[in-house]
Amino acid sequence: MLDWHEARMGKRTRPHSSYESFKAELSFVGLIGARRLINRHLSEGPPTPAERLNST
């Protein structure tokens, strides 16, 4: 996982700072994904315009 992150970042930053940004990015993506899953589970109807915009 860290190897993938280092390859994606091109080793531009120090290992510690890149790891910190990686953790922040991972938790941010996890929050967005969890909210989207919960919203989809709660509303069985068609997606709202806001959800349609966020899914792209």
mmCIF file of the N, C-alpha and C atoms, coordinates in Angstrom:
data_MODEL
# 
_entry.id   MODEL 
# 
loop_
_atom_site.group_PDB 
_atom_site.id 
_atom_site.type_symbol 
_atom_site.label_atom_id 
_atom_site.label_alt_id 
_atom_site.label_comp_id 
_atom_site.label_asym_id 
_atom_site.label_entity_id 
_atom_site.label_seq_id 
_atom_site.pdbx_PDB_ins_code 
_atom_site.Cartn_x 
_atom_site.Cartn_y 
_atom_site.Cartn_z 
_atom_site.occupancy 
_atom_site.B_iso_or_equiv 
_atom_site.pdbx_formal_charge 
_atom_site.auth_seq_id 
_atom_site.auth_comp_id 
_atom_site.auth_asym_id 
_atom_site.auth_atom_id 
_atom_site.pdbx_PDB_model_num 
ATOM 1   N N  . MET A 1 1  ? 0.839   -1.196 0.000   1.00 0.00 ? 1  MET A N  1 
ATOM 2   C CA . MET A 1 1  ? 0.000   0.000  0.000   1.00 0.00 ? 1  MET A CA 1 
ATOM 3   C C  . MET A 1 1  ? 0.883   1.259  0.000   1.00 0.00 ? 1  MET A C  1 
ATOM 4   N N  . LEU A 1 2  ? 1.877   1.283  0.875   1.00 0.00 ? 2  LEU A N  1 
ATOM 5   C CA . LEU A 1 2  ? 2.778   2.429  0.874   1.00 0.00 ? 2  LEU A CA 1 
ATOM 6   C C  . LEU A 1 2  ? 3.608   2.468  -0.400  1.00 0.00 ? 2  LEU A C  1 
ATOM 7   N N  . ASP A 1 3  ? 3.971   1.280  -0.938  1.00 0.00 ? 3  ASP A N  1 
ATOM 8   C CA . ASP A 1 3  ? 4.728   1.246  -2.183  1.00 0.00 ? 3  ASP A CA 1 
ATOM 9   C C  . ASP A 1 3  ? 3.919   1.874  -3.307  1.00 0.00 ? 3  ASP A C  1 
ATOM 10  N N  . TRP A 1 4  ? 2.613   1.545  -3.350  1.00 0.00 ? 4  TRP A N  1 
ATOM 11  C CA . TRP A 1 4  ? 1.752   2.128  -4.375  1.00 0.00 ? 4  TRP A CA 1 
ATOM 12  C C  . TRP A 1 4  ? 1.684   3.638  -4.215  1.00 0.00 ? 4  TRP A C  1 
ATOM 13  N N  . HIS A 1 5  ? 1.603   4.097  -2.975  1.00 0.00 ? 5  HIS A N  1 
ATOM 14  C CA . HIS A 1 5  ? 1.506   5.539  -2.739  1.00 0.00 ? 5  HIS A CA 1 
ATOM 15  C C  . HIS A 1 5  ? 2.802   6.233  -3.152  1.00 0.00 ? 5  HIS A C  1 
ATOM 16  N N  . GLU A 1 6  ? 3.943   5.639  -2.822  1.00 0.00 ? 6  GLU A N  1 
ATOM 17  C CA . GLU A 1 6  ? 5.226   6.237  -3.194  1.00 0.00 ? 6  GLU A CA 1 
ATOM 18  C C  . GLU A 1 6  ? 5.375   6.295  -4.709  1.00 0.00 ? 6  GLU A C  1 
ATOM 19  N N  . ALA A 1 7  ? 4.922   5.251  -5.388  1.00 0.00 ? 7  ALA A N  1 
ATOM 20  C CA . ALA A 1 7  ? 5.013   5.244  -6.849  1.00 0.00 ? 7  ALA A CA 1 
ATOM 21  C C  . ALA A 1 7  ? 4.105   6.312  -7.445  1.00 0.00 ? 7  ALA A C  1 
ATOM 22  N N  . ARG A 1 8  ? 2.922   6.480  -6.849  1.00 0.00 ? 8  ARG A N  1 
ATOM 23  C CA . ARG A 1 8  ? 1.980   7.465  -7.366  1.00 0.00 ? 8  ARG A CA 1 
ATOM 24  C C  . ARG A 1 8  ? 2.481   8.886  -7.106  1.00 0.00 ? 8  ARG A C  1 
ATOM 25  N N  . MET A 1 9  ? 3.087   9.105  -5.953  1.00 0.00 ? 9  MET A N  1 
ATOM 26  C CA . MET A 1 9  ? 3.563   10.441 -5.616  1.00 0.00 ? 9  MET A CA 1 
ATOM 27  C C  . MET A 1 9  ? 4.904   10.742 -6.292  1.00 0.00 ? 9  MET A C  1 
ATOM 28  N N  . GLY A 1 10 ? 5.562   9.739  -6.847  1.00 0.00 ? 10 GLY A N  1 
ATOM 29  C CA . GLY A 1 10 ? 6.854   9.953  -7.476  1.00 0.00 ? 10 GLY A CA 1 
ATOM 30  C C  . GLY A 1 10 ? 7.943   10.287 -6.475  1.00 0.00 ? 10 GLY A C  1 
ATOM 31  N N  . LYS A 1 11 ? 7.752   9.925  -5.197  1.00 0.00 ? 11 LYS A N  1 
ATOM 32  C CA . LYS A 1 11 ? 8.729   10.167 -4.134  1.00 0.00 ? 11 LYS A CA 1 
ATOM 33  C C  . LYS A 1 11 ? 9.140   11.641 -4.093  1.00 0.00 ? 11 LYS A C  1 
ATOM 34  N N  . ARG A 1 12 ? 8.168   12.535 -4.312  1.00 0.00 ? 12 ARG A N  1 
ATOM 35  C CA . ARG A 1 12 ? 8.469   13.960 -4.293  1.00 0.00 ? 12 ARG A CA 1 
ATOM 36  C C  . ARG A 1 12 ? 8.631   14.480 -2.869  1.00 0.00 ? 12 ARG A C  1 
ATOM 37  N N  . THR A 1 13 ? 7.957   13.834 -1.916  1.00 0.00 ? 13 THR A N  1 
ATOM 38  C CA . THR A 1 13 ? 7.975   14.338 -0.547  1.00 0.00 ? 13 THR A CA 1 
ATOM 39  C C  . THR A 1 13 ? 8.751   13.386 0.350   1.00 0.00 ? 13 THR A C  1 
ATOM 40  N N  . ARG A 1 14 ? 9.052   13.840 1.554   1.00 0.00 ? 14 ARG A N  1 
ATOM 41  C CA . ARG A 1 14 ? 9.729   12.971 2.510   1.00 0.00 ? 14 ARG A CA 1 
ATOM 42  C C  . ARG A 1 14 ? 8.793   11.833 2.908   1.00 0.00 ? 14 ARG A C  1 
ATOM 43  N N  . PRO A 1 15 ? 9.338   10.683 3.316   1.00 0.00 ? 15 PRO A N  1 
ATOM 44  C CA . PRO A 1 15 ? 8.478   9.532  3.653   1.00 0.00 ? 15 PRO A CA 1 
ATOM 45  C C  . PRO A 1 15 ? 7.437   9.862  4.712   1.00 0.00 ? 15 PRO A C  1 
ATOM 46  N N  . HIS A 1 16 ? 7.817   10.649 5.733   1.00 0.00 ? 16 HIS A N  1 
ATOM 47  C CA . HIS A 1 16 ? 6.875   10.919 6.814   1.00 0.00 ? 16 HIS A CA 1 
ATOM 48  C C  . HIS A 1 16 ? 5.709   11.768 6.313   1.00 0.00 ? 16 HIS A C  1 
ATOM 49  N N  . SER A 1 17 ? 6.008   12.847 5.595   1.00 0.00 ? 17 SER A N  1 
ATOM 50  C CA . SER A 1 17 ? 4.938   13.737 5.150   1.00 0.00 ? 17 SER A CA 1 
ATOM 51  C C  . SER A 1 17 ? 4.056   13.041 4.121   1.00 0.00 ? 17 SER A C  1 
ATOM 52  N N  . SER A 1 18 ? 4.652   12.221 3.241   1.00 0.00 ? 18 SER A N  1 
ATOM 53  C CA . SER A 1 18 ? 3.834   11.519 2.250   1.00 0.00 ? 18 SER A CA 1 
ATOM 54  C C  . SER A 1 18 ? 2.938   10.499 2.944   1.00 0.00 ? 18 SER A C  1 
ATOM 55  N N  . TYR A 1 19 ? 3.450   9.867  4.018   1.00 0.00 ? 19 TYR A N  1 
ATOM 56  C CA . TYR A 1 19 ? 2.626   8.911  4.748   1.00 0.00 ? 19 TYR A CA 1 
ATOM 57  C C  . TYR A 1 19 ? 1.474   9.621  5.450   1.00 0.00 ? 19 TYR A C  1 
ATOM 58  N N  . GLU A 1 20 ? 1.742   10.796 6.003   1.00 0.00 ? 20 GLU A N  1 
ATOM 59  C CA . GLU A 1 20 ? 0.675   11.558 6.657   1.00 0.00 ? 20 GLU A CA 1 
ATOM 60  C C  . GLU A 1 20 ? -0.393  11.965 5.649   1.00 0.00 ? 20 GLU A C  1 
ATOM 61  N N  . SER A 1 21 ? 0.018   12.454 4.479   1.00 0.00 ? 21 SER A N  1 
ATOM 62  C CA . SER A 1 21 ? -0.967  12.851 3.472   1.00 0.00 ? 21 SER A CA 1 
ATOM 63  C C  . SER A 1 21 ? -1.719  11.632 2.960   1.00 0.00 ? 21 SER A C  1 
ATOM 64  N N  . PHE A 1 22 ? -1.026  10.490 2.897   1.00 0.00 ? 22 PHE A N  1 
ATOM 65  C CA . PHE A 1 22 ? -1.686  9.263  2.451   1.00 0.00 ? 22 PHE A CA 1 
ATOM 66  C C  . PHE A 1 22 ? -2.769  8.850  3.444   1.00 0.00 ? 22 PHE A C  1 
ATOM 67  N N  . LYS A 1 23 ? -2.457  8.929  4.740   1.00 0.00 ? 23 LYS A N  1 
ATOM 68  C CA . LYS A 1 23 ? -3.464  8.582  5.751   1.00 0.00 ? 23 LYS A CA 1 
ATOM 69  C C  . LYS A 1 23 ? -4.653  9.531  5.673   1.00 0.00 ? 23 LYS A C  1 
ATOM 70  N N  . ALA A 1 24 ? -4.384  10.831 5.514   1.00 0.00 ? 24 ALA A N  1 
ATOM 71  C CA . ALA A 1 24 ? -5.472  11.805 5.429   1.00 0.00 ? 24 ALA A CA 1 
ATOM 72  C C  . ALA A 1 24 ? -6.327  11.550 4.195   1.00 0.00 ? 24 ALA A C  1 
ATOM 73  N N  . GLU A 1 25 ? -5.668  11.259 3.072   1.00 0.00 ? 25 GLU A N  1 
ATOM 74  C CA . GLU A 1 25 ? -6.404  11.006 1.836   1.00 0.00 ? 25 GLU A CA 1 
ATOM 75  C C  . GLU A 1 25 ? -7.249  9.751  1.978   1.00 0.00 ? 25 GLU A C  1 
ATOM 76  N N  . LEU A 1 26 ? -6.690  8.715  2.606   1.00 0.00 ? 26 LEU A N  1 
ATOM 77  C CA . LEU A 1 26 ? -7.409  7.454  2.752   1.00 0.00 ? 26 LEU A CA 1 
ATOM 78  C C  . LEU A 1 26 ? -8.642  7.641  3.632   1.00 0.00 ? 26 LEU A C  1 
ATOM 79  N N  . SER A 1 27 ? -8.495  8.368  4.742   1.00 0.00 ? 27 SER A N  1 
ATOM 80  C CA . SER A 1 27 ? -9.645  8.571  5.624   1.00 0.00 ? 27 SER A CA 1 
ATOM 81  C C  . SER A 1 27 ? -10.693 9.447  4.949   1.00 0.00 ? 27 SER A C  1 
ATOM 82  N N  . PHE A 1 28 ? -10.240 10.420 4.151   1.00 0.00 ? 28 PHE A N  1 
ATOM 83  C CA . PHE A 1 28 ? -11.181 11.291 3.445   1.00 0.00 ? 28 PHE A CA 1 
ATOM 84  C C  . PHE A 1 28 ? -11.985 10.482 2.433   1.00 0.00 ? 28 PHE A C  1 
ATOM 85  N N  . VAL A 1 29 ? -11.299 9.648  1.636   1.00 0.00 ? 29 VAL A N  1 
ATOM 86  C CA . VAL A 1 29 ? -11.989 8.805  0.652   1.00 0.00 ? 29 VAL A CA 1 
ATOM 87  C C  . VAL A 1 29 ? -12.926 7.838  1.367   1.00 0.00 ? 29 VAL A C  1 
ATOM 88  N N  . GLY A 1 30 ? -12.503 7.312  2.524   1.00 0.00 ? 30 GLY A N  1 
ATOM 89  C CA . GLY A 1 30 ? -13.351 6.396  3.272   1.00 0.00 ? 30 GLY A CA 1 
ATOM 90  C C  . GLY A 1 30 ? -14.623 7.078  3.757   1.00 0.00 ? 30 GLY A C  1 
ATOM 91  N N  . LEU A 1 31 ? -14.498 8.332  4.208   1.00 0.00 ? 31 LEU A N  1 
ATOM 92  C CA . LEU A 1 31 ? -15.680 9.068  4.662   1.00 0.00 ? 31 LEU A CA 1 
ATOM 93  C C  . LEU A 1 31 ? -16.650 9.297  3.515   1.00 0.00 ? 31 LEU A C  1 
ATOM 94  N N  . ILE A 1 32 ? -16.133 9.716  2.365   1.00 0.00 ? 32 ILE A N  1 
ATOM 95  C CA . ILE A 1 32 ? -16.995 9.974  1.207   1.00 0.00 ? 32 ILE A CA 1 
ATOM 96  C C  . ILE A 1 32 ? -17.694 8.682  0.789   1.00 0.00 ? 32 ILE A C  1 
ATOM 97  N N  . GLY A 1 33 ? -16.937 7.592  0.695   1.00 0.00 ? 33 GLY A N  1 
ATOM 98  C CA . GLY A 1 33 ? -17.519 6.322  0.268   1.00 0.00 ? 33 GLY A CA 1 
ATOM 99  C C  . GLY A 1 33 ? -18.564 5.820  1.246   1.00 0.00 ? 33 GLY A C  1 
ATOM 100 N N  . ALA A 1 34 ? -18.299 5.967  2.545   1.00 0.00 ? 34 ALA A N  1 
ATOM 101 C CA . ALA A 1 34 ? -19.260 5.491  3.543   1.00 0.00 ? 34 ALA A CA 1 
ATOM 102 C C  . ALA A 1 34 ? -20.551 6.303  3.467   1.00 0.00 ? 34 ALA A C  1 
ATOM 103 N N  . ARG A 1 35 ? -20.416 7.617  3.316   1.00 0.00 ? 35 ARG A N  1 
ATOM 104 C CA . ARG A 1 35 ? -21.623 8.457  3.212   1.00 0.00 ? 35 ARG A CA 1 
ATOM 105 C C  . ARG A 1 35 ? -22.434 8.087  1.980   1.00 0.00 ? 35 ARG A C  1 
ATOM 106 N N  . ARG A 1 36 ? -21.741 7.836  0.872   1.00 0.00 ? 36 ARG A N  1 
ATOM 107 C CA . ARG A 1 36 ? -22.448 7.488  -0.359  1.00 0.00 ? 36 ARG A CA 1 
ATOM 108 C C  . ARG A 1 36 ? -23.166 6.151  -0.203  1.00 0.00 ? 36 ARG A C  1 
ATOM 109 N N  . LEU A 1 37 ? -22.498 5.187  0.454   1.00 0.00 ? 37 LEU A N  1 
ATOM 110 C CA . LEU A 1 37 ? -23.127 3.879  0.664   1.00 0.00 ? 37 LEU A CA 1 
ATOM 111 C C  . LEU A 1 37 ? -24.351 4.009  1.560   1.00 0.00 ? 37 LEU A C  1 
ATOM 112 N N  . ILE A 1 38 ? -24.232 4.792  2.634   1.00 0.00 ? 38 ILE A N  1 
ATOM 113 C CA . ILE A 1 38 ? -25.361 4.960  3.562   1.00 0.00 ? 38 ILE A CA 1 
ATOM 114 C C  . ILE A 1 38 ? -26.518 5.651  2.855   1.00 0.00 ? 38 ILE A C  1 
ATOM 115 N N  . ASN A 1 39 ? -26.222 6.696  2.088   1.00 0.00 ? 39 ASN A N  1 
ATOM 116 C CA . ASN A 1 39 ? -27.288 7.404  1.375   1.00 0.00 ? 39 ASN A CA 1 
ATOM 117 C C  . ASN A 1 39 ? -27.990 6.480  0.393   1.00 0.00 ? 39 ASN A C  1 
ATOM 118 N N  . ARG A 1 40 ? -27.224 5.661  -0.316  1.00 0.00 ? 40 ARG A N  1 
ATOM 119 C CA . ARG A 1 40 ? -27.827 4.756  -1.286  1.00 0.00 ? 40 ARG A CA 1 
ATOM 120 C C  . ARG A 1 40 ? -28.675 3.709  -0.578  1.00 0.00 ? 40 ARG A C  1 
ATOM 121 N N  . HIS A 1 41 ? -28.228 3.267  0.597   1.00 0.00 ? 41 HIS A N  1 
ATOM 122 C CA . HIS A 1 41 ? -28.973 2.245  1.333   1.00 0.00 ? 41 HIS A CA 1 
ATOM 123 C C  . HIS A 1 41 ? -30.268 2.823  1.896   1.00 0.00 ? 41 HIS A C  1 
ATOM 124 N N  . LEU A 1 42 ? -30.217 4.074  2.375   1.00 0.00 ? 42 LEU A N  1 
ATOM 125 C CA . LEU A 1 42 ? -31.402 4.672  2.987   1.00 0.00 ? 42 LEU A CA 1 
ATOM 126 C C  . LEU A 1 42 ? -32.448 5.038  1.941   1.00 0.00 ? 42 LEU A C  1 
ATOM 127 N N  . SER A 1 43 ? -32.016 5.605  0.830   1.00 0.00 ? 43 SER A N  1 
ATOM 128 C CA . SER A 1 43 ? -32.970 6.023  -0.207  1.00 0.00 ? 43 SER A CA 1 
ATOM 129 C C  . SER A 1 43 ? -32.987 4.982  -1.318  1.00 0.00 ? 43 SER A C  1 
ATOM 130 N N  . GLU A 1 44 ? -34.065 4.227  -1.397  1.00 0.00 ? 44 GLU A N  1 
ATOM 131 C CA . GLU A 1 44 ? -34.165 3.179  -2.414  1.00 0.00 ? 44 GLU A CA 1 
ATOM 132 C C  . GLU A 1 44 ? -34.597 3.740  -3.770  1.00 0.00 ? 44 GLU A C  1 
ATOM 133 N N  . GLY A 1 45 ? -34.982 5.007  -3.811  1.00 0.00 ? 45 GLY A N  1 
ATOM 134 C CA . GLY A 1 45 ? -35.435 5.607  -5.062  1.00 0.00 ? 45 GLY A CA 1 
ATOM 135 C C  . GLY A 1 45 ? -34.270 6.013  -5.953  1.00 0.00 ? 45 GLY A C  1 
ATOM 136 N N  . PRO A 1 46 ? -34.561 6.748  -7.028  1.00 0.00 ? 46 PRO A N  1 
ATOM 137 C CA . PRO A 1 46 ? -33.499 7.223  -7.919  1.00 0.00 ? 46 PRO A CA 1 
ATOM 138 C C  . PRO A 1 46 ? -32.602 8.232  -7.214  1.00 0.00 ? 46 PRO A C  1 
ATOM 139 N N  . PRO A 1 47 ? -31.357 8.372  -7.661  1.00 0.00 ? 47 PRO A N  1 
ATOM 140 C CA . PRO A 1 47 ? -30.432 9.301  -6.995  1.00 0.00 ? 47 PRO A CA 1 
ATOM 141 C C  . PRO A 1 47 ? -30.849 10.748 -7.205  1.00 0.00 ? 47 PRO A C  1 
ATOM 142 N N  . THR A 1 48 ? -30.574 11.566 -6.208  1.00 0.00 ? 48 THR A N  1 
ATOM 143 C CA . THR A 1 48 ? -30.864 12.995 -6.309  1.00 0.00 ? 48 THR A CA 1 
ATOM 144 C C  . THR A 1 48 ? -29.824 13.655 -7.214  1.00 0.00 ? 48 THR A C  1 
ATOM 145 N N  . PRO A 1 49 ? -30.084 14.860 -7.703  1.00 0.00 ? 49 PRO A N  1 
ATOM 146 C CA . PRO A 1 49 ? -29.082 15.541 -8.551  1.00 0.00 ? 49 PRO A CA 1 
ATOM 147 C C  . PRO A 1 49 ? -27.720 15.674 -7.874  1.00 0.00 ? 49 PRO A C  1 
ATOM 148 N N  . ALA A 1 50 ? -27.711 15.922 -6.564  1.00 0.00 ? 50 ALA A N  1 
ATOM 149 C CA . ALA A 1 50 ? -26.437 16.053 -5.852  1.00 0.00 ? 50 ALA A CA 1 
ATOM 150 C C  . ALA A 1 50 ? -25.685 14.726 -5.865  1.00 0.00 ? 50 ALA A C  1 
ATOM 151 N N  . GLU A 1 51 ? -26.387 13.618 -5.616  1.00 0.00 ? 51 GLU A N  1 
ATOM 152 C CA . GLU A 1 51 ? -25.725 12.320 -5.643  1.00 0.00 ? 51 GLU A CA 1 
ATOM 153 C C  . GLU A 1 51 ? -25.232 12.004 -7.049  1.00 0.00 ? 51 GLU A C  1 
ATOM 154 N N  . ARG A 1 52 ? -26.004 12.396 -8.058  1.00 0.00 ? 52 ARG A N  1 
ATOM 155 C CA . ARG A 1 52 ? -25.584 12.131 -9.432  1.00 0.00 ? 52 ARG A CA 1 
ATOM 156 C C  . ARG A 1 52 ? -24.305 12.908 -9.752  1.00 0.00 ? 52 ARG A C  1 
ATOM 157 N N  . LEU A 1 53 ? -24.186 14.131 -9.218  1.00 0.00 ? 53 LEU A N  1 
ATOM 158 C CA . LEU A 1 53 ? -22.976 14.916 -9.450  1.00 0.00 ? 53 LEU A CA 1 
ATOM 159 C C  . LEU A 1 53 ? -21.784 14.298 -8.730  1.00 0.00 ? 53 LEU A C  1 
ATOM 160 N N  . ASN A 1 54 ? -21.996 13.804 -7.509  1.00 0.00 ? 54 ASN A N  1 
ATOM 161 C CA . ASN A 1 54 ? -20.895 13.254 -6.729  1.00 0.00 ? 54 ASN A CA 1 
ATOM 162 C C  . ASN A 1 54 ? -20.402 11.923 -7.269  1.00 0.00 ? 54 ASN A C  1 
ATOM 163 N N  . SER A 1 55 ? -21.253 11.194 -8.006  1.00 0.00 ? 55 SER A N  1 
ATOM 164 C CA . SER A 1 55 ? -20.862 9.858  -8.450  1.00 0.00 ? 55 SER A CA 1 
ATOM 165 C C  . SER A 1 55 ? -19.897 9.899  -9.619  1.00 0.00 ? 55 SER A C  1 
ATOM 166 N N  . THR A 1 56 ? -19.752 11.051 -10.288 1.00 0.00 ? 56 THR A N  1 
ATOM 167 C CA . THR A 1 56 ? -18.862 11.118 -11.450 1.00 0.00 ? 56 THR A CA 1 
ATOM 168 C C  . THR A 1 56 ? -17.422 11.268 -11.028 1.00 0.00 ? 56 THR A C  1 
# 
